[in-house]
Amino acid sequence: MYQFATWKYWLVISVLVIGTLFALPNIYGRDPALQLSRSDRHPIDDATIQRVLKVLDDQHIKPNAQYVEGDRLVVRLNSEETRAKARTAIQESTAGDFTVALSKASRMPEWLRKLGFKPMSLGLDLSGGVHFVYEVDTAGAVNQAMETLERDVRTILRDKNIHYVSVTSENGVLRVNLRDATDLQKAASAITPSDGSLVVETQTNADGSSLTARYTDKALKERQQAAVEKNILTLRNRVSQLGISEPLVAKQGAERIVVELPGIDDPNQAIRVLGATATLEFRMVDEINNAYEAMRTKHIPLGSKLYMRRDDGGPILLKREVVVSGEQLTDATSTVSEGQPAVSVKLDARGGDAMLKNTQQNVGKPMATVYIERKRLAQGEQCKGTRVNDDCTEENVINVATIRGVFSSQFQITGLQATEAKDLSLLLRSGSLAAPLTMVEQRTVGPSLGNDNIDKGVRAMEIGLVLTFIFMAIYYRAFGWVANAVLLSNLVLTVGLLSMLQASLSLPGIAAVVFHLGIAVDANILIYERIREELRNGNSPMSSINAGFEKAFATIADSNVTTLIAGIVLWGFGTGTIKSFAIVMTLGIATSLFTSVVGSRALVHFVWGRKKRLESLSI
């Protein structure tokens, strides 16, 4: 009789139970579903749910299930046709109060969903998803660079005590009109950069003294290329923070970016967040003039600008001078302040200095936060700001607070909804777009091809497993059935890990599953052949079992570790389906090592190790 450590049995049982629980949602399949989020970003409440259900009931549509997930209402339906009918009914009956997205929802029981378990994420080739192609407005990148240059020149001239009449930019040329001709050379020297990226020319005529500045052709080309690269990085940051598994964000040609989002839950949110250019401005409130009078007479006082408040829709006058702009933000985090959603922001050194000077001079006075969002309008969507073709720029005052004390680079913005705070912090943290994006292609990849791929992949895996089971049972007898049980548990643990990590499974990922199951069988064969060799050498059955596991371990470890290294390298440097293959292979090798060495040994000793007299082995 051989004593096998009890804690090892419990370790194997615990891992199998946990792995089975995580893998369990995958056996129930998925139904067509709708995901509804409120357009005003408010959370879903009982009244909202009842309103949606009444709309569906009027159309004689009975959902399979409905539940709230985060800030979205998920309605699970029984067919694609019913889903299409339900979506049309909701959009027509609610007058744009909801953003409605098509998705699929798991049929798993309520108790599994409440415990937080999810089925594994499927890649674009299996589950369908969305495919976007964006074109970078490189001319817009130049305009943004000129706007930044215009602000910087104003700051430089003020710091140098150089008096100017105006600073304007148009068609890629910055013009500075000076009051005093004696300041002309001083101003030119002050704004000429050391890297030679600007060409500065001075002019003196009857109208006064002025200078012009423009970027060189080389500098413009570099800025355009940098804008594309910066936008790719920004999109990757935004996609990763949306929680989408295994996305593809890559450059296509000189000015285009491809974005593929497999199995996306809320494509409307992705479109809104990916293409949006969000920033903030902090301005002091004009307390002297009357905002309602300015709105009525359409006469805006000099040095002020009229805005609308987001909370009550009323007008408010702010000073034109920007205290701090969004470009000076270095970090933004969604948080809670006094029980209310907030965004905690950090400024760079220049922004911190500007905020410090402003708060020192204006303690007790109100300062406003202006939220500026530039986006491409969807079909039928209304613009609540300035519209140019299909581009919309919305500017709203989201917060007005009295300056109670002096602060500089760290403070909080309040007065936001929870989802607003989350989206705003995401956009600010992931960085602003270096140039506007135009969506030139939007394609939804249907799941019909994915279902066919899944069916064929699963069928191939089933055939391979059945043939392997038969071979192992015939060739290794009772030990072969142990290997089959270990192989099945290996598959369950791999699926459980994929579900737990929400790693994307693509068609190459299914191939990786079959591949690593072959490696797992190979490990058992090495152990069993070692046991046979020990028996042929005349050792007792129990000592042969122990020697087989111990002597085969080094070989198994060597072969798996080398494959594991290759998988980790592919995981780190691969993208798309290559990365999916690497992830599944790496996780599969890890589970294979555990099940083949620890799990197999535990099962073998449970069956044969407890016998007091073991005369022979069925191997």
TORPA-266864 format. One line per 2 residues: number of its first residue (from 1); their letters; for each residue x, y, z of C-alpha. Coordinates in nm, 3 decimals, always signed. Example, Ala and Ser with C-alpha at 12.3 -4.5 7.8 and 13.67 -1.06 7.14 Angstrom:
BEGIN
1> as> +1.230:-0.450:+0.780 | +1.367:-0.106:+0.714
! end
This chain:
BEGIN
1> my> +0.000:+0.000:+0.000 | +0.133:+0.343:-0.099
3> qf> +0.052:+0.658:+0.096 | -0.022:+0.950:-0.140
5> at> -0.037:+1.294:+0.027 | -0.396:+1.390:+0.107
7> wk> -0.340:+1.757:+0.025 | -0.248:+1.659:-0.331
9> yw> -0.585:+1.489:-0.372 | -0.759:+1.803:-0.247
11> lv> -0.547:+2.021:-0.477 | -0.651:+1.817:-0.781
13> is> -1.017:+1.813:-0.675 | -1.019:+2.189:-0.607
15> vl> -0.860:+2.274:-0.942 | -1.102:+2.048:-1.129
17> vi> -1.407:+2.190:-0.951 | -1.303:+2.551:-1.013
19> gt> -1.209:+2.477:-1.373 | -1.540:+2.302:-1.433
21> lf> -1.736:+2.595:-1.292 | -1.557:+2.840:-1.522
23> al> -1.601:+2.608:-1.820 | -1.969:+2.535:-1.745
25> pn> -2.121:+2.848:-1.915 | -1.984:+2.730:-2.250
27> iy> -2.213:+2.426:-2.272 | -2.536:+2.630:-2.272
29> gr> -2.479:+2.817:-2.598 | -2.595:+3.170:-2.682
31> dp> -2.915:+3.339:-2.793 | -2.959:+3.650:-3.009
33> al> -2.988:+3.948:-2.776 | -3.030:+4.324:-2.759
35> ql> -2.824:+4.546:-2.531 | -2.987:+4.877:-2.443
37> sr> -2.813:+5.171:-2.279 | -2.981:+5.501:-2.204
39> sd> -2.882:+5.790:-2.430 | -2.866:+6.024:-2.128
41> rh> -2.609:+5.788:-1.968 | -2.829:+5.730:-1.661
43> pi> -2.835:+5.381:-1.509 | -3.109:+5.132:-1.597
45> dd> -3.387:+5.129:-1.335 | -3.708:+4.926:-1.289
47> at> -3.917:+5.188:-1.471 | -3.688:+5.165:-1.773
49> iq> -3.712:+4.785:-1.778 | -4.092:+4.794:-1.757
51> rv> -4.106:+5.051:-2.038 | -3.900:+4.827:-2.267
53> lk> -4.101:+4.517:-2.178 | -4.427:+4.701:-2.252
55> vl> -4.297:+4.794:-2.598 | -4.212:+4.431:-2.664
57> dd> -4.542:+4.308:-2.525 | -4.732:+4.542:-2.758
59> qh> -4.554:+4.367:-3.047 | -4.634:+4.024:-2.896
61> ik> -4.263:+3.959:-2.835 | -4.179:+3.753:-2.528
63> pn> -3.811:+3.764:-2.426 | -3.639:+3.449:-2.307
65> aq> -3.480:+3.654:-2.029 | -3.386:+4.010:-1.938
67> yv> -3.135:+4.139:-1.686 | -2.920:+4.441:-1.609
69> eg> -2.548:+4.409:-1.671 | -2.352:+4.715:-1.568
71> dr> -2.527:+5.015:-1.721 | -2.696:+4.809:-1.995
73> lv> -3.021:+4.613:-2.017 | -2.975:+4.276:-2.187
75> vr> -3.282:+4.127:-2.353 | -3.238:+3.767:-2.473
77> ln> -3.463:+3.656:-2.760 | -3.530:+3.328:-2.939
79> se> -3.434:+3.411:-3.301 | -3.260:+3.661:-3.527
81> et> -3.595:+3.761:-3.681 | -3.748:+3.832:-3.341
83> ra> -3.442:+4.035:-3.243 | -3.468:+4.250:-3.557
85> ka> -3.840:+4.307:-3.493 | -3.773:+4.398:-3.127
87> rt> -3.496:+4.641:-3.218 | -3.718:+4.824:-3.469
89> ai> -4.004:+4.844:-3.219 | -3.785:+4.986:-2.943
91> qe> -3.619:+5.244:-3.169 | -3.953:+5.362:-3.309
93> st> -4.135:+5.371:-2.974 | -3.872:+5.535:-2.754
95> ag> -3.773:+5.827:-2.981 | -3.399:+5.781:-2.946
97> df> -3.397:+5.743:-2.567 | -3.191:+5.424:-2.599
99> tv> -2.881:+5.313:-2.779 | -2.967:+4.965:-2.906
101> al> -2.689:+4.719:-2.993 | -2.710:+4.370:-3.139
103> sk> -2.524:+4.098:-2.953 | -2.548:+3.741:-2.828
105> as> -2.612:+3.644:-2.466 | -2.537:+3.316:-2.293
107> rm> -2.823:+3.085:-2.199 | -2.649:+2.987:-1.875
109> pe> -2.861:+2.974:-1.557 | -2.919:+3.282:-1.347
111> wl> -2.706:+3.154:-1.058 | -2.400:+3.120:-1.282
113> rk> -2.445:+3.472:-1.418 | -2.486:+3.619:-1.068
115> lg> -2.163:+3.450:-0.962 | -1.987:+3.637:-1.243
117> fk> -1.906:+3.342:-1.469 | -1.891:+3.404:-1.844
119> pm> -1.845:+3.188:-2.155 | -1.513:+3.230:-2.332
121> sl> -1.479:+3.510:-2.582 | -1.484:+3.411:-2.949
123> gl> -1.277:+3.570:-3.223 | -1.405:+3.756:-3.526
125> dl> -1.389:+3.443:-3.741 | -1.607:+3.248:-3.496
127> sg> -1.846:+3.489:-3.328 | -1.863:+3.770:-3.580
129> gv> -1.797:+4.129:-3.480 | -1.729:+4.465:-3.637
131> hf> -1.465:+4.579:-3.882 | -1.385:+4.951:-3.909
133> vy> -1.156:+5.138:-4.145 | -1.070:+5.493:-4.039
135> ev> -0.898:+5.757:-4.248 | -0.679:+6.007:-4.065
137> dt> -0.740:+6.370:-4.159 | -0.375:+6.471:-4.195
139> ag> -0.481:+6.822:-4.295 | -0.665:+6.839:-3.964
141> av> -0.342:+6.739:-3.790 | -0.173:+7.042:-3.943
143> nq> -0.461:+7.265:-3.832 | -0.436:+7.129:-3.478
145> am> -0.061:+7.195:-3.482 | -0.126:+7.553:-3.595
147> et> -0.384:+7.604:-3.317 | -0.131:+7.481:-3.062
149> le> +0.138:+7.705:-3.213 | -0.100:+8.002:-3.195
151> rd> -0.159:+7.949:-2.822 | +0.211:+7.895:-2.753
153> vr> +0.309:+8.214:-2.941 | +0.062:+8.420:-2.738
155> ti> +0.209:+8.279:-2.417 | +0.568:+8.341:-2.531
157> lr> +0.497:+8.702:-2.632 | +0.325:+8.774:-2.299
159> dk> +0.613:+8.621:-2.105 | +0.864:+8.833:-2.304
161> ni> +0.655:+9.150:-2.254 | +0.619:+9.192:-2.630
163> hy> +0.299:+9.380:-2.709 | +0.098:+9.251:-3.005
165> vs> -0.222:+9.349:-3.182 | -0.332:+9.002:-3.294
167> vt> -0.213:+8.645:-3.342 | -0.403:+8.449:-3.608
169> se> -0.350:+8.137:-3.816 | -0.498:+8.056:-4.156
171> ng> -0.410:+7.806:-4.429 | -0.106:+7.681:-4.242
173> vl> +0.041:+8.027:-4.185 | +0.064:+8.204:-3.847
175> rv> +0.054:+8.585:-3.857 | +0.155:+8.810:-3.566
177> nl> +0.079:+9.184:-3.586 | +0.290:+9.392:-3.349
179> rd> +0.229:+9.731:-3.197 | +0.591:+9.845:-3.197
181> at> +0.828:+9.788:-3.491 | +1.124:+9.777:-3.252
183> dl> +0.990:+9.449:-3.112 | +0.996:+9.278:-3.453
185> qk> +1.335:+9.105:-3.429 | +1.288:+9.029:-3.062
187> aa> +0.956:+8.854:-3.138 | +1.106:+8.662:-3.431
189> sa> +1.391:+8.536:-3.213 | +1.152:+8.440:-2.935
191> it> +0.926:+8.219:-3.147 | +1.192:+8.064:-3.375
193> ps> +1.253:+7.706:-3.253 | +1.602:+7.562:-3.232
195> dg> +1.513:+7.256:-3.441 | +1.447:+7.459:-3.755
197> sl> +1.091:+7.325:-3.800 | +0.948:+7.679:-3.848
199> vv> +1.022:+7.933:-4.118 | +0.978:+8.283:-3.969
201> et> +0.964:+8.592:-4.191 | +0.933:+8.956:-4.085
203> qt> +0.747:+9.233:-4.268 | +0.730:+9.611:-4.223
205> na> +0.487:+9.821:-4.423 | +0.252:+10.115:-4.392
207> dg> +0.001:+9.910:-4.195 | +0.257:+9.828:-3.930
209> ss> +0.501:+9.550:-3.843 | +0.420:+9.181:-3.857
211> lt> +0.579:+8.843:-3.889 | +0.463:+8.513:-4.033
213> ar> +0.558:+8.159:-3.937 | +0.492:+7.831:-4.116
215> yt> +0.616:+7.476:-4.079 | +0.869:+7.343:-4.328
217> dk> +0.762:+7.070:-4.572 | +0.974:+6.818:-4.382
219> al> +0.817:+6.917:-4.050 | +0.465:+6.893:-4.198
221> ke> +0.532:+6.543:-4.332 | +0.671:+6.431:-3.997
223> rq> +0.368:+6.571:-3.815 | +0.129:+6.394:-4.052
225> qa> +0.307:+6.061:-4.005 | +0.322:+6.116:-3.630
227> av> -0.052:+6.189:-3.629 | -0.126:+5.848:-3.785
229> ek> +0.101:+5.667:-3.537 | -0.040:+5.864:-3.243
231> ni> -0.396:+5.782:-3.349 | -0.311:+5.411:-3.372
233> lt> -0.169:+5.423:-3.018 | -0.473:+5.616:-2.893
235> lr> -0.717:+5.372:-3.052 | -0.530:+5.077:-2.900
237> nr> -0.549:+5.239:-2.558 | -0.920:+5.306:-2.594
239> vs> -0.996:+4.956:-2.722 | -0.801:+4.792:-2.440
241> ql> -0.984:+5.000:-2.179 | -1.318:+4.908:-2.336
243> gi> -1.240:+4.552:-2.227 | -1.247:+4.397:-2.575
245> se> -1.045:+4.076:-2.607 | -0.785:+4.035:-2.880
247> pl> -0.864:+4.341:-3.093 | -0.675:+4.429:-3.409
249> va> -0.563:+4.790:-3.459 | -0.321:+4.825:-3.750
251> kq> -0.207:+5.073:-4.014 | -0.339:+5.030:-4.367
253> ga> -0.162:+5.232:-4.635 | -0.037:+5.581:-4.556
255> er> -0.341:+5.738:-4.388 | -0.580:+5.457:-4.289
257> iv> -0.627:+5.248:-3.974 | -0.804:+4.911:-3.954
259> ve> -0.987:+4.819:-3.632 | -1.140:+4.474:-3.580
261> lp> -1.340:+4.406:-3.264 | -1.443:+4.042:-3.225
263> gi> -1.753:+3.944:-3.028 | -1.812:+4.303:-2.925
265> dd> -2.099:+4.352:-2.677 | -2.180:+4.717:-2.748
267> pn> -2.068:+4.830:-3.096 | -2.240:+5.167:-3.057
269> qa> -2.027:+5.250:-2.755 | -1.717:+5.141:-2.946
271> ir> -1.803:+5.373:-3.236 | -1.869:+5.658:-2.996
273> vl> -1.552:+5.612:-2.795 | -1.312:+5.523:-3.078
275> ga> -1.389:+5.818:-3.303 | -1.456:+6.080:-3.038
277> ta> -1.210:+6.358:-2.968 | -1.280:+6.468:-2.614
279> tl> -1.100:+6.740:-2.426 | -1.155:+6.987:-2.147
281> ef> -1.105:+7.358:-2.098 | -1.105:+7.544:-1.768
283> rm> -1.233:+7.903:-1.787 | -1.330:+8.167:-1.534
285> vd> -1.695:+8.271:-1.517 | -1.793:+8.622:-1.634
287> ei> -1.973:+8.752:-1.323 | -2.025:+9.105:-1.453
289> nn> -2.250:+9.050:-1.755 | -2.590:+8.878:-1.771
291> ay> -2.588:+8.551:-1.966 | -2.966:+8.548:-2.026
293> ea> -2.953:+8.901:-2.165 | -2.663:+8.808:-2.390
295> mr> -2.855:+8.506:-2.521 | -3.170:+8.715:-2.579
297> tk> -3.000:+9.000:-2.762 | -2.735:+8.777:-2.923
299> hi> -2.481:+9.040:-2.820 | -2.187:+8.869:-2.650
301> pl> -1.971:+9.101:-2.437 | -1.616:+9.154:-2.557
303> gs> -1.379:+8.906:-2.395 | -1.654:+8.657:-2.310
305> kl> -1.813:+8.353:-2.476 | -2.163:+8.213:-2.434
307> ym> -2.205:+7.848:-2.333 | -2.491:+7.628:-2.221
309> rr> -2.491:+7.446:-1.888 | -2.531:+7.072:-1.910
311> dd> -2.725:+7.034:-1.584 | -3.015:+7.278:-1.638
313> gg> -2.968:+7.385:-2.003 | -2.932:+7.751:-1.901
315> pi> -2.681:+7.995:-2.054 | -2.358:+8.099:-1.887
317> ll> -2.092:+8.350:-1.987 | -1.728:+8.246:-1.956
319> kr> -1.415:+8.445:-2.020 | -1.245:+8.373:-2.352
321> ev> -0.904:+8.325:-2.195 | -0.843:+7.955:-2.127
323> vv> -0.683:+7.887:-1.790 | -0.583:+7.528:-1.872
325> sg> -0.662:+7.317:-2.180 | -0.699:+6.940:-2.217
327> eq> -0.357:+6.912:-2.381 | -0.201:+6.984:-2.044
329> lt> -0.374:+6.687:-1.876 | -0.145:+6.394:-1.797
331> da> -0.387:+6.157:-1.624 | -0.757:+6.117:-1.552
333> ts> -0.922:+5.861:-1.324 | -1.289:+5.789:-1.260
335> tv> -1.351:+5.808:-0.885 | -1.615:+5.898:-0.623
337> se> -1.618:+6.224:-0.428 | -1.864:+6.268:-0.140
339> gq> -2.074:+5.985:-0.277 | -2.095:+6.136:-0.628
341> pa> -1.913:+6.030:-0.949 | -1.608:+6.241:-1.025
343> vs> -1.298:+6.253:-1.241 | -0.963:+6.308:-1.073
345> vk> -0.724:+6.487:-1.311 | -0.353:+6.564:-1.309
347> ld> -0.186:+6.844:-1.506 | +0.165:+6.875:-1.646
349> ar> +0.410:+7.130:-1.508 | +0.296:+7.413:-1.736
351> gg> -0.071:+7.346:-1.664 | -0.003:+7.318:-1.292
353> da> +0.173:+7.657:-1.290 | -0.112:+7.820:-1.481
355> ml> -0.373:+7.673:-1.246 | -0.171:+7.776:-0.941
357> kn> -0.147:+8.141:-1.059 | -0.517:+8.146:-1.147
359> tq> -0.635:+8.010:-0.813 | -0.405:+8.246:-0.622
361> qn> -0.563:+8.543:-0.798 | -0.925:+8.424:-0.797
363> vg> -1.003:+8.267:-0.459 | -1.378:+8.293:-0.399
365> kp> -1.463:+8.326:-0.769 | -1.635:+8.060:-0.984
367> ma> -1.443:+7.856:-1.244 | -1.613:+7.640:-1.508
369> tv> -1.514:+7.314:-1.676 | -1.604:+7.301:-2.046
371> yi> -1.635:+6.956:-2.202 | -1.562:+6.959:-2.576
373> er> -1.645:+6.652:-2.785 | -1.588:+6.621:-3.158
375> kr> -1.749:+6.318:-3.322 | -1.877:+6.181:-3.651
377> la> -2.257:+6.166:-3.649 | -2.435:+5.839:-3.716
379> qg> -2.726:+5.830:-3.958 | -3.022:+6.016:-3.809
381> eq> -2.826:+6.138:-3.506 | -2.883:+6.499:-3.404
383> ck> -2.602:+6.744:-3.337 | -2.646:+6.960:-3.027
385> gt> -2.352:+7.184:-3.112 | -2.179:+7.309:-3.425
387> rv> -2.224:+7.083:-3.727 | -1.998:+7.078:-4.033
389> nd> -2.117:+6.813:-4.279 | -2.130:+6.494:-4.068
391> dc> -1.888:+6.621:-3.802 | -2.031:+6.762:-3.481
393> te> -1.857:+6.965:-3.212 | -2.046:+6.990:-2.883
395> en> -1.932:+7.222:-2.604 | -2.106:+7.210:-2.267
397> vi> -2.029:+7.341:-1.921 | -2.031:+7.029:-1.706
399> nv> -1.915:+7.184:-1.381 | -1.904:+7.526:-1.213
401> at> -1.728:+7.544:-0.879 | -1.615:+7.826:-0.654
403> ir> -1.240:+7.831:-0.594 | -1.214:+7.773:-0.218
405> gv> -0.838:+7.749:-0.196 | -0.516:+7.744:-0.390
407> fs> -0.435:+7.430:-0.590 | -0.223:+7.346:-0.890
409> sq> -0.175:+7.016:-1.073 | -0.425:+6.782:-0.898
411> fq> -0.797:+6.834:-0.845 | -1.138:+6.676:-0.917
413> it> -1.425:+6.742:-1.156 | -1.773:+6.666:-1.019
415> gl> -2.129:+6.698:-1.147 | -2.111:+6.394:-1.377
417> qa> -2.315:+6.079:-1.427 | -2.136:+5.754:-1.343
419> te> -2.105:+5.642:-1.707 | -2.007:+5.996:-1.811
421> ak> -1.726:+6.000:-1.557 | -1.607:+5.659:-1.679
423> dl> -1.615:+5.756:-2.049 | -1.454:+6.095:-1.988
425> sl> -1.170:+5.949:-1.784 | -1.119:+5.679:-2.050
427> ll> -1.096:+5.933:-2.333 | -0.868:+6.168:-2.142
429> rs> -0.647:+5.889:-2.007 | -0.605:+5.714:-2.340
431> gs> -0.505:+6.040:-2.500 | -0.669:+6.271:-2.748
433> la> -0.657:+6.198:-3.116 | -0.372:+6.375:-3.290
435> ap> -0.597:+6.428:-3.594 | -0.967:+6.380:-3.668
437> lt> -1.078:+6.036:-3.792 | -1.326:+5.967:-4.068
439> mv> -1.489:+5.623:-4.082 | -1.467:+5.513:-4.447
441> eq> -1.582:+5.155:-4.393 | -1.795:+4.984:-4.133
443> rt> -1.865:+4.616:-4.181 | -2.042:+4.375:-3.952
445> vg> -1.903:+4.022:-3.978 | -2.196:+3.786:-3.940
447> ps> -2.170:+3.474:-3.723 | -2.295:+3.234:-3.995
449> lg> -1.944:+3.164:-4.120 | -1.833:+3.149:-3.757
451> nd> -2.092:+2.884:-3.673 | -1.974:+2.674:-3.967
453> ni> -1.613:+2.714:-3.852 | -1.704:+2.619:-3.498
455> dk> -1.898:+2.312:-3.609 | -1.613:+2.186:-3.828
457> gv> -1.348:+2.261:-3.566 | -1.544:+2.094:-3.286
459> ra> -1.621:+1.794:-3.510 | -1.253:+1.753:-3.593
461> me> -1.166:+1.773:-3.224 | -1.436:+1.520:-3.133
463> ig> -1.315:+1.272:-3.396 | -0.957:+1.313:-3.281
465> lv> -1.052:+1.263:-2.916 | -1.264:+0.954:-2.987
467> lt> -0.987:+0.791:-3.191 | -0.735:+0.877:-2.920
469> fi> -0.961:+0.734:-2.648 | -1.004:+0.410:-2.842
471> fm> -0.631:+0.374:-2.906 | -0.534:+0.445:-2.544
473> ai> -0.802:+0.207:-2.407 | -0.690:-0.078:-2.635
475> yy> -0.315:-0.029:-2.608 | -0.282:+0.062:-2.237
477> ra> -0.598:-0.107:-2.104 | -0.703:+0.030:-1.763
479> fg> -0.420:+0.285:-1.762 | -0.549:+0.399:-2.100
481> wv> -0.881:+0.492:-1.941 | -0.690:+0.691:-1.679
483> an> -0.517:+0.876:-1.963 | -0.855:+0.940:-2.125
485> av> -0.994:+1.086:-1.801 | -0.685:+1.305:-1.767
487> ll> -0.718:+1.419:-2.129 | -1.082:+1.512:-2.077
489> sn> -0.999:+1.705:-1.760 | -0.723:+1.883:-1.951
491> lv> -0.977:+2.002:-2.208 | -1.213:+2.121:-1.934
493> lt> -0.937:+2.315:-1.755 | -0.824:+2.479:-2.079
495> vg> -1.178:+2.595:-2.157 | -1.213:+2.711:-1.796
497> ll> -0.893:+2.918:-1.818 | -1.002:+3.073:-2.148
499> sm> -1.335:+3.167:-1.989 | -1.174:+3.302:-1.674
501> lq> -0.921:+3.518:-1.863 | -1.174:+3.607:-2.136
503> as> -0.906:+3.530:-2.393 | -1.036:+3.524:-2.747
505> ls> -1.072:+3.184:-2.915 | -1.038:+3.191:-3.294
507> lp> -1.019:+2.915:-3.553 | -0.640:+2.881:-3.505
509> gi> -0.718:+2.861:-3.133 | -0.924:+2.548:-3.194
511> aa> -0.625:+2.406:-3.381 | -0.412:+2.491:-3.077
513> vv> -0.653:+2.294:-2.855 | -0.611:+1.984:-3.073
515> fh> -0.235:+2.043:-3.079 | -0.191:+2.064:-2.702
517> lg> -0.420:+1.764:-2.643 | -0.173:+1.566:-2.854
519> ia> +0.108:+1.688:-2.630 | -0.094:+1.584:-2.323
521> vd> -0.139:+1.231:-2.464 | +0.232:+1.217:-2.539
523> an> +0.313:+1.292:-2.174 | +0.096:+1.002:-2.056
525> il> +0.253:+0.769:-2.311 | +0.602:+0.858:-2.181
527> iy> +0.493:+0.777:-1.824 | +0.325:+0.450:-1.917
529> er> +0.618:+0.329:-2.127 | +0.848:+0.400:-1.832
531> ir> +0.619:+0.194:-1.607 | +0.626:-0.093:-1.860
533> ee> +1.005:-0.075:-1.872 | +1.027:-0.094:-1.493
535> lr> +0.793:-0.396:-1.490 | +1.007:-0.572:-1.752
537> ng> +1.310:-0.512:-1.530 | +1.139:-0.714:-1.257
539> ns> +1.035:-0.431:-1.024 | +0.716:-0.454:-0.821
541> pm> +0.400:-0.288:-0.963 | +0.396:-0.007:-0.705
543> ss> +0.766:+0.077:-0.738 | +0.723:+0.065:-1.117
545> in> +0.443:+0.325:-1.093 | +0.653:+0.557:-0.876
547> ag> +0.963:+0.515:-1.092 | +0.763:+0.569:-1.412
549> fe> +0.630:+0.904:-1.294 | +0.962:+1.021:-1.146
551> ka> +1.184:+0.922:-1.438 | +0.946:+1.052:-1.706
553> fa> +0.904:+1.389:-1.536 | +1.235:+1.535:-1.661
555> ti> +1.159:+1.440:-2.022 | +0.803:+1.575:-1.999
557> ad> +0.923:+1.900:-1.842 | +1.195:+1.954:-2.104
559> sn> +0.964:+1.899:-2.401 | +0.684:+2.114:-2.256
561> vt> +0.908:+2.399:-2.141 | +1.065:+2.441:-2.486
563> tl> +0.718:+2.451:-2.644 | +0.603:+2.686:-2.369
565> ia> +0.886:+2.930:-2.451 | +0.779:+2.936:-2.816
567> gi> +0.418:+2.996:-2.710 | +0.513:+3.284:-2.479
569> vl> +0.718:+3.449:-2.755 | +0.425:+3.422:-2.998
571> wg> +0.192:+3.553:-2.726 | +0.414:+3.855:-2.666
573> fg> +0.490:+3.950:-3.026 | +0.198:+3.804:-3.223
575> tg> -0.126:+3.980:-3.311 | -0.477:+3.871:-3.408
577> ti> -0.522:+3.501:-3.479 | -0.151:+3.425:-3.424
579> ks> -0.179:+3.558:-3.071 | -0.499:+3.357:-3.020
581> fa> -0.315:+3.039:-3.120 | -0.028:+3.124:-2.884
583> iv> -0.258:+3.195:-2.589 | -0.449:+2.869:-2.623
585> mt> -0.128:+2.672:-2.676 | +0.043:+2.828:-2.372
587> lg> -0.256:+2.774:-2.143 | -0.297:+2.421:-2.277
589> ia> +0.065:+2.331:-2.204 | +0.026:+2.463:-1.848
591> ts> -0.286:+2.252:-1.790 | -0.118:+1.954:-1.961
593> lf> +0.175:+1.964:-1.718 | -0.062:+1.974:-1.422
595> ts> -0.301:+1.702:-1.537 | -0.036:+1.465:-1.677
597> vv> +0.201:+1.483:-1.381 | -0.013:+1.568:-1.077
599> gs> -0.364:+1.471:-1.184 | -0.267:+1.144:-1.352
601> ra> -0.053:+1.037:-1.056 | -0.332:+1.119:-0.811
603> lv> -0.581:+0.910:-1.008 | -0.341:+0.616:-1.055
605> hf> -0.260:+0.605:-0.684 | -0.627:+0.640:-0.595
607> vw> -0.707:+0.329:-0.803 | -0.400:+0.109:-0.743
609> gr> -0.202:+0.270:-0.462 | -0.451:+0.186:-0.185
611> kk> -0.429:-0.190:-0.242 | -0.226:-0.376:+0.021
613> rl> -0.105:-0.641:-0.223 | -0.072:-0.540:-0.588
615> es> +0.026:-0.839:-0.799 | -0.006:-0.695:-1.151
617> ls> -0.099:-0.384:-1.351 | -0.344:-0.357:-1.641
619> i> -0.102:-0.176:-1.866
! end
